[in-house]
Amino acid sequence: MQKRVPFFLSLIAGACIIAISSCNEEPTLFGLDLLPTRDKESVFYNEAGTLAGNMFSIDSIAGYRAVKPFLGCMNDRVFGVTEGSVAVQFLYSVSNKQFGPSPVADSLLLFIKVDTVYGDTVTPQIFRIYPLTERLYADSVYFSNKTMEGLYDPNEIGSVSFVPTDTLIKIRIDNALGQLLLSADSATKSNPNTFLDYFKGFYIKPDRVTTPGKGSLASANLFATQTYLKLYYHNDTTDSLIADYDVNSTFSARLGLLKHDYTATGIAGINDTLRNDSVLYIQSLSGLGVHLSFPGLESWKDSLPIAIHKAELLLYPDPVQNESFFTRPSRLDAYIKTSSGNFGTIADASLSTSTGGTTYDFLGGSYNETLKAYRFTLTYHFQRYLQGKSERSDIYVFPSNQGSEVTGLVLRNGTNIRFRLKITYSKY
């Protein structure tokens, strides 16, 4: 649970920063909040167009060791086409299982448990299964934008028309693979790594959905007891035998892959850092983020010393987003970009603390129902910038839980609806 910061914690945080900053004789962040004289306090509001924003593609998220990757293709009217595919390995449930004399495969079935379906729950999805030809490794790092070209045999070995209201995907696999499993020798069936070199797993891919407003994404639960590969076979002495293969938490590689196509949408100018867009899009599943800059803040350095009491940023969503399958996120995350080019923690976030099981969040980012906006506090971040302790004032905004939630947001930064920056400060 997250709550607004109680007053006593604000005092503690302010006192700590005063103690640190006073040693360097520099303007402090919260120091003036504790001083009795407040007649020098002023409030700044940004004018329309003075807060610049543009979009960037979230190149990738962690795709390895996936537990509930997304499978399917969803053609959203706002965010375009999102495709989720899965690469996964199955390991024998019984080591060195003996299949008896002259075993023959009767059928091979793949079952995948579906937890949740997002999007159009009426239109069937076509899933196609391909055998992996290159080994993936459970202890290796893979990302959601990994290309699978050259890693699988393009000749499919199974397919199914999945109705999104179903809770179980059931796919009949070519019997030739079943016979291959029965042909494994004792050494192969006894060593997990040797077996996964022998049977490298599946690449599961959806057909593309071309009609806007159609298609869905299914959350595939790879560790559910209903997810397994079942081989039916017989031998010279016994009919109706079975062998099961599961997703092994230690040895099985599990990779969730994601692709986006915005061609047929109104989304343009992605990764164009020179743009200042009035309509901005944020999307989960390694989709889109927003880069915000505050060019007017540079001129404040000419008026130092300045102490910022509070800097509050409000981001207003488009009031109309009803046509999208992507629901608005309950929270946004914000980061800075470090000198090495990686994303780092904003200074205000480092002040957050937990007491008695409750987290007091200084940075914010949650949607405020009263304000009808996402609210961030950037007090410490801006103060450090003015003091020269931080080289950049701009921030990067992402959807929270972007790997596990299907969320999207349209933001407006125009004349009637614009991002709101309120800075309460004192100048000396």
C-alpha positions as CSV (number, residue, x, y, z in Angstrom):
1,M,0.0,0.0,0.0
2,Q,1.3,3.5,-0.9
3,K,0.3,6.6,0.9
4,R,1.1,10.3,0.7
5,V,4.1,11.3,2.9
6,P,3.0,12.3,6.4
7,F,4.2,15.7,7.6
8,F,6.5,14.2,10.2
9,L,8.4,12.2,7.6
10,S,8.7,15.3,5.4
11,L,10.3,17.1,8.3
12,I,12.7,14.2,8.9
13,A,13.7,14.2,5.2
14,G,14.1,17.9,5.1
15,A,16.2,17.9,8.3
16,C,18.5,15.2,6.8
17,I,19.1,17.2,3.7
18,I,19.8,20.4,5.6
19,A,22.4,18.6,7.6
20,I,24.1,17.2,4.5
21,S,23.8,20.4,2.4
22,S,24.9,22.8,5.1
23,C,28.3,21.3,5.2
24,N,28.8,22.5,1.6
25,E,27.1,25.8,2.2
26,E,24.8,25.2,-0.8
27,P,21.0,25.9,-1.1
28,T,19.0,23.1,0.5
29,L,16.0,21.3,-0.8
30,F,13.6,21.3,2.2
31,G,15.5,23.7,4.4
32,L,13.2,26.7,3.8
33,D,10.2,24.5,4.7
34,L,11.5,24.6,8.3
35,L,12.3,28.4,8.4
36,P,9.7,30.7,10.0
37,T,10.0,33.4,7.3
38,R,7.9,32.5,4.2
39,D,7.3,35.9,2.7
40,K,9.8,35.2,-0.1
41,E,7.9,32.2,-1.3
42,S,6.7,32.3,-4.9
43,V,4.8,29.9,-7.2
44,F,5.7,29.1,-10.8
45,Y,3.3,27.6,-13.3
46,N,4.5,26.6,-16.8
47,E,2.9,28.2,-19.8
48,A,1.4,26.1,-22.7
49,G,4.2,24.6,-24.9
50,T,7.0,25.2,-22.4
51,L,7.1,21.6,-21.2
52,A,8.4,19.5,-24.1
53,G,7.4,15.9,-24.7
54,N,8.2,13.2,-27.3
55,M,7.9,9.5,-27.5
56,F,10.5,6.7,-27.5
57,S,10.2,3.0,-28.1
58,I,10.9,0.8,-25.1
59,D,13.5,-1.3,-26.9
60,S,12.9,-4.4,-24.9
61,I,12.1,-5.9,-21.5
62,A,13.4,-9.1,-19.9
63,G,11.9,-12.0,-21.8
64,Y,13.8,-14.9,-20.2
65,R,12.6,-17.1,-17.4
66,A,9.0,-16.1,-18.4
67,V,6.3,-17.6,-16.2
68,K,3.2,-16.1,-17.8
69,P,4.2,-14.8,-21.2
70,F,1.7,-13.3,-23.6
71,L,0.6,-15.4,-26.6
72,G,-1.5,-14.0,-29.4
73,C,-2.0,-11.1,-31.8
74,M,-4.1,-8.0,-30.9
75,N,-4.9,-5.3,-33.5
76,D,-5.8,-2.3,-31.3
77,R,-7.5,0.7,-32.8
78,V,-5.3,3.1,-30.8
79,F,-2.0,1.2,-30.3
80,G,-1.9,-0.9,-33.5
81,V,-0.7,-4.5,-33.7
82,T,0.9,-6.2,-30.7
83,E,2.2,-9.8,-31.2
84,G,3.2,-12.1,-28.4
85,S,5.0,-15.4,-29.1
86,V,6.7,-17.9,-26.9
87,A,9.7,-20.2,-27.0
88,V,9.7,-22.9,-24.4
89,Q,11.4,-26.2,-23.5
90,F,9.8,-29.3,-22.0
91,L,11.8,-31.9,-19.9
92,Y,10.8,-35.5,-19.1
93,S,8.9,-35.8,-15.8
94,V,10.4,-39.2,-15.1
95,S,14.1,-39.7,-15.6
96,N,15.2,-42.5,-17.9
97,K,11.7,-43.7,-18.4
98,Q,11.6,-47.1,-20.1
99,F,9.2,-47.3,-23.1
100,G,9.3,-51.1,-23.5
101,P,10.0,-53.1,-26.7
102,S,9.5,-51.4,-30.0
103,P,7.5,-48.4,-28.8
104,V,5.4,-46.6,-31.3
105,A,3.9,-43.1,-30.9
106,D,0.1,-42.9,-31.2
107,S,-0.3,-39.1,-30.6
108,L,1.5,-36.1,-29.0
109,L,-0.5,-33.3,-27.5
110,L,0.6,-30.0,-26.1
111,F,-1.5,-28.3,-23.4
112,I,-1.1,-24.7,-22.2
113,K,-3.1,-23.2,-19.4
114,V,-4.5,-19.7,-20.1
115,D,-5.0,-17.5,-17.0
116,T,-6.4,-14.3,-18.6
117,V,-7.3,-13.1,-22.1
118,Y,-7.1,-9.4,-23.0
119,G,-8.8,-7.8,-26.0
120,D,-11.4,-9.3,-28.3
121,T,-12.6,-12.5,-26.7
122,V,-14.8,-13.6,-29.6
123,T,-12.4,-13.9,-32.6
124,P,-10.5,-17.2,-32.7
125,Q,-6.6,-17.0,-32.7
126,I,-4.5,-19.3,-34.9
127,F,-1.4,-20.6,-33.0
128,R,1.3,-22.4,-35.0
129,I,4.0,-24.6,-33.5
130,Y,7.6,-24.9,-34.8
131,P,10.5,-27.0,-33.5
132,L,13.5,-25.1,-32.2
133,T,16.7,-26.0,-34.1
134,E,19.0,-24.1,-31.8
135,R,19.3,-24.7,-28.0
136,L,18.2,-22.0,-25.6
137,Y,19.5,-22.0,-22.1
138,A,17.6,-21.4,-18.8
139,D,20.5,-19.5,-17.3
140,S,21.0,-17.2,-20.2
141,V,19.6,-13.6,-20.6
142,Y,17.2,-13.0,-23.4
143,F,15.1,-10.0,-24.1
144,S,11.6,-9.6,-25.5
145,N,12.9,-8.2,-28.9
146,K,15.1,-11.2,-29.6
147,T,14.8,-12.4,-33.2
148,M,14.0,-16.0,-33.7
149,E,15.0,-16.2,-37.4
150,G,17.3,-19.2,-37.9
151,L,16.5,-20.6,-34.5
152,Y,13.5,-22.8,-35.5
153,D,12.4,-25.0,-38.4
154,P,9.8,-23.0,-40.5
155,N,7.9,-26.1,-41.2
156,E,5.1,-26.2,-38.6
157,I,4.5,-29.4,-36.7
158,G,1.1,-28.4,-35.2
159,S,-1.6,-25.6,-35.2
160,V,-4.8,-24.8,-33.5
161,S,-7.7,-22.4,-33.6
162,F,-8.0,-21.1,-30.1
163,V,-11.2,-19.5,-28.8
164,P,-10.3,-16.8,-26.3
165,T,-13.0,-17.9,-23.9
166,D,-11.3,-21.2,-23.4
167,T,-8.9,-21.7,-20.5
168,L,-6.8,-24.3,-22.1
169,I,-4.9,-24.4,-25.4
170,K,-4.7,-27.9,-26.8
171,I,-2.5,-28.6,-29.9
172,R,-1.9,-31.9,-31.6
173,I,1.8,-32.2,-32.5
174,D,3.2,-34.2,-35.5
175,N,3.7,-37.8,-34.5
176,A,7.2,-37.7,-35.9
177,L,8.3,-35.8,-32.8
178,G,6.6,-38.3,-30.6
179,Q,8.6,-41.1,-32.2
180,L,11.8,-39.0,-31.8
181,L,11.1,-38.8,-28.0
182,L,10.6,-42.5,-27.9
183,S,13.9,-43.1,-29.7
184,A,16.0,-41.3,-27.1
185,D,18.6,-43.5,-25.5
186,S,19.1,-44.0,-21.7
187,A,21.9,-41.5,-21.5
188,T,19.8,-38.8,-23.2
189,K,16.7,-39.6,-21.0
190,S,18.8,-39.4,-17.8
191,N,20.6,-36.0,-18.2
192,P,18.5,-32.8,-18.5
193,N,21.1,-30.9,-20.6
194,T,21.7,-33.9,-22.9
195,F,17.9,-34.2,-23.4
196,L,17.4,-30.5,-24.2
197,D,20.2,-30.8,-26.8
198,Y,18.2,-33.7,-28.2
199,F,14.7,-32.1,-28.0
200,K,15.3,-28.3,-28.1
201,G,11.7,-27.2,-27.5
202,F,8.9,-25.3,-29.3
203,Y,8.5,-21.8,-30.9
204,I,4.8,-20.9,-30.6
205,K,3.6,-18.1,-32.9
206,P,0.2,-16.5,-33.6
207,D,-1.1,-15.6,-37.1
208,R,-1.3,-11.9,-37.7
209,V,-4.7,-10.2,-37.1
210,T,-5.3,-7.6,-39.8
211,T,-8.6,-6.2,-38.8
212,P,-8.5,-3.3,-36.3
213,G,-10.5,-4.0,-33.1
214,K,-9.9,-7.8,-33.4
215,G,-7.5,-10.2,-31.8
216,S,-6.4,-10.8,-28.2
217,L,-3.4,-11.6,-26.0
218,A,-3.5,-14.7,-23.7
219,S,-1.5,-14.9,-20.5
220,A,0.0,-18.4,-20.9
221,N,0.8,-20.0,-17.5
222,L,3.8,-22.2,-18.2
223,F,4.1,-23.5,-14.6
224,A,0.4,-24.5,-14.2
225,T,-0.2,-28.2,-13.6
226,Q,-2.4,-28.1,-16.8
227,T,0.6,-27.1,-18.9
228,Y,2.5,-30.1,-20.2
229,L,3.4,-32.3,-23.2
230,K,1.7,-35.7,-23.2
231,L,2.8,-38.6,-25.4
232,Y,0.5,-41.5,-26.0
233,Y,2.2,-44.7,-27.3
234,H,2.1,-48.4,-27.3
235,N,4.8,-51.2,-27.5
236,D,4.9,-54.8,-28.5
237,T,3.4,-55.9,-25.2
238,T,1.2,-53.1,-23.9
239,D,-1.3,-50.6,-25.4
240,S,-2.4,-47.2,-24.2
241,L,0.8,-46.0,-22.5
242,I,1.7,-42.4,-21.7
243,A,4.7,-40.2,-21.0
244,D,4.6,-36.7,-19.7
245,Y,7.0,-33.8,-20.2
246,D,6.8,-30.6,-18.2
247,V,8.3,-27.1,-18.1
248,N,11.1,-27.5,-15.6
249,S,11.8,-24.5,-13.4
250,T,15.6,-25.2,-13.3
251,F,16.4,-26.5,-16.8
252,S,13.7,-25.3,-19.2
253,A,14.3,-22.0,-21.1
254,R,11.2,-19.9,-21.2
255,L,11.1,-16.8,-23.5
256,G,8.3,-14.3,-24.0
257,L,8.7,-12.3,-27.2
258,L,6.9,-9.1,-28.1
259,K,6.5,-7.1,-31.3
260,H,4.7,-3.9,-32.1
261,D,3.5,-2.3,-35.4
262,Y,2.1,1.2,-35.4
263,T,1.9,1.6,-39.1
264,A,-1.9,2.0,-39.4
265,T,-2.3,4.2,-36.3
266,G,-2.0,7.9,-35.6
267,I,1.2,7.3,-33.6
268,A,4.1,9.0,-35.4
269,G,7.5,10.5,-34.6
270,I,8.7,7.7,-32.3
271,N,12.3,8.3,-31.2
272,D,12.4,11.7,-32.8
273,T,14.0,13.7,-30.0
274,L,13.5,17.1,-31.8
275,R,9.7,16.8,-31.7
276,N,7.4,18.4,-29.2
277,D,4.1,16.5,-29.5
278,S,0.8,17.6,-28.2
279,V,-0.5,14.0,-28.1
280,L,1.8,11.3,-26.5
281,Y,1.3,7.6,-26.1
282,I,2.5,5.3,-23.3
283,Q,2.2,1.5,-23.7
284,S,3.2,-1.5,-21.8
285,L,4.8,-4.8,-23.1
286,S,7.9,-3.0,-24.3
287,G,5.8,-0.5,-26.2
288,L,6.2,3.2,-25.8
289,G,7.5,5.7,-23.2
290,V,7.5,9.5,-23.0
291,H,10.5,11.7,-22.7
292,L,9.8,15.0,-20.9
293,S,12.1,18.0,-20.8
294,F,11.9,21.3,-19.0
295,P,13.9,23.8,-21.1
296,G,12.8,26.8,-19.1
297,L,14.5,25.5,-16.0
298,E,18.0,26.3,-17.4
299,S,17.4,30.0,-17.0
300,W,16.7,29.6,-13.3
301,K,20.4,29.0,-12.8
302,D,21.0,32.7,-13.5
303,S,18.9,33.6,-10.5
304,L,20.5,31.5,-7.8
305,P,20.4,31.0,-4.9
306,I,16.9,29.4,-5.2
307,A,15.4,26.9,-2.8
308,I,12.6,24.7,-4.2
309,H,10.0,23.8,-1.6
310,K,7.9,21.6,-3.9
311,A,7.9,20.8,-7.6
312,E,4.8,19.0,-8.8
313,L,4.2,17.6,-12.2
314,L,0.7,16.6,-13.4
315,L,0.2,14.6,-16.6
316,Y,-3.4,14.6,-17.9
317,P,-4.8,11.6,-19.9
318,D,-6.9,12.0,-22.9
319,P,-10.5,11.9,-21.6
320,V,-11.5,9.7,-24.6
321,Q,-9.7,6.3,-24.8
322,N,-12.7,4.0,-25.1
323,E,-11.7,2.3,-28.3
324,S,-8.5,0.7,-27.0
325,F,-8.1,-2.8,-25.5
326,F,-5.2,-1.3,-23.5
327,T,-6.5,-0.1,-20.2
328,R,-5.1,3.0,-18.4
329,P,-2.3,2.1,-16.0
330,S,-3.0,2.8,-12.3
331,R,0.6,4.1,-12.0
332,L,3.5,5.4,-14.1
333,D,7.2,5.1,-13.4
334,A,9.8,7.8,-14.0
335,Y,13.5,7.6,-14.4
336,I,16.5,9.8,-15.4
337,K,19.1,8.8,-18.0
338,T,22.6,8.5,-16.6
339,S,25.8,9.5,-18.3
340,S,26.3,5.9,-19.3
341,G,23.0,6.0,-21.2
342,N,21.2,3.7,-18.8
343,F,18.0,4.6,-16.9
344,G,18.5,5.5,-13.3
345,T,16.6,6.4,-10.2
346,I,15.2,9.9,-9.8
347,A,16.5,11.6,-6.6
348,D,13.0,12.0,-5.0
349,A,12.5,8.2,-5.3
350,S,15.6,7.6,-3.2
351,L,13.8,9.4,-0.3
352,S,11.0,6.9,-0.2
353,T,10.8,4.9,2.9
354,S,8.7,2.1,4.6
355,T,7.4,2.2,8.1
356,G,5.2,-0.5,9.7
357,G,4.6,-2.1,6.4
358,T,3.4,1.1,4.7
359,T,5.5,2.7,1.9
360,Y,5.7,6.4,1.8
361,D,6.4,7.4,-1.8
362,F,8.1,10.8,-2.4
363,L,8.2,10.5,-6.2
364,G,4.6,9.5,-6.8
365,G,3.3,8.6,-10.3
366,S,-0.1,7.2,-9.3
367,Y,-3.3,8.4,-10.9
368,N,-5.1,10.9,-8.7
369,E,-8.9,10.6,-9.1
370,T,-9.5,14.1,-7.7
371,L,-7.1,15.8,-10.0
372,K,-7.8,13.4,-12.9
373,A,-4.1,13.3,-13.5
374,Y,-0.9,11.3,-12.8
375,R,1.1,13.2,-10.2
376,F,4.9,13.3,-9.7
377,T,6.9,15.2,-7.1
378,L,10.3,16.3,-8.5
379,T,11.5,18.6,-5.8
380,Y,14.8,17.1,-5.0
381,H,15.4,16.3,-8.7
382,F,15.1,19.9,-9.7
383,Q,17.0,21.3,-6.7
384,R,20.0,19.0,-7.5
385,Y,19.9,20.2,-11.1
386,L,19.9,23.9,-10.1
387,Q,22.8,23.2,-7.7
388,G,24.8,21.5,-10.5
389,K,24.7,18.1,-8.8
390,S,22.8,16.7,-11.7
391,E,23.6,17.4,-15.4
392,R,20.0,16.9,-16.7
393,S,16.5,17.8,-15.6
394,D,14.6,15.8,-18.2
395,I,12.8,12.5,-17.2
396,Y,11.6,9.4,-18.9
397,V,8.1,8.0,-18.1
398,F,7.1,4.4,-18.4
399,P,4.0,2.3,-17.5
400,S,4.4,0.4,-14.3
401,N,4.4,-3.4,-14.4
402,Q,4.9,-3.2,-18.2
403,G,5.9,-6.8,-18.5
404,S,2.8,-8.2,-16.8
405,E,0.0,-5.8,-17.6
406,V,-1.8,-4.8,-20.8
407,T,-2.0,-1.1,-20.3
408,G,-1.8,2.0,-22.5
409,L,-2.3,5.7,-22.1
410,V,-2.9,8.7,-24.3
411,L,-1.6,12.0,-22.9
412,R,-2.5,15.5,-24.0
413,N,-0.1,18.4,-23.9
414,G,-1.8,21.0,-25.9
415,T,-3.5,24.4,-25.3
416,N,-6.7,23.2,-23.5
417,I,-5.2,20.1,-21.8
418,R,-1.5,20.4,-21.0
419,F,1.0,19.0,-18.6
420,R,1.1,21.1,-15.5
421,L,4.3,22.0,-13.6
422,K,3.9,23.8,-10.3
423,I,7.1,24.9,-8.5
424,T,6.9,26.5,-5.1
425,Y,10.2,28.2,-4.4
426,S,12.0,31.0,-2.6
427,K,14.7,33.2,-4.1
428,Y,17.4,35.0,-2.0
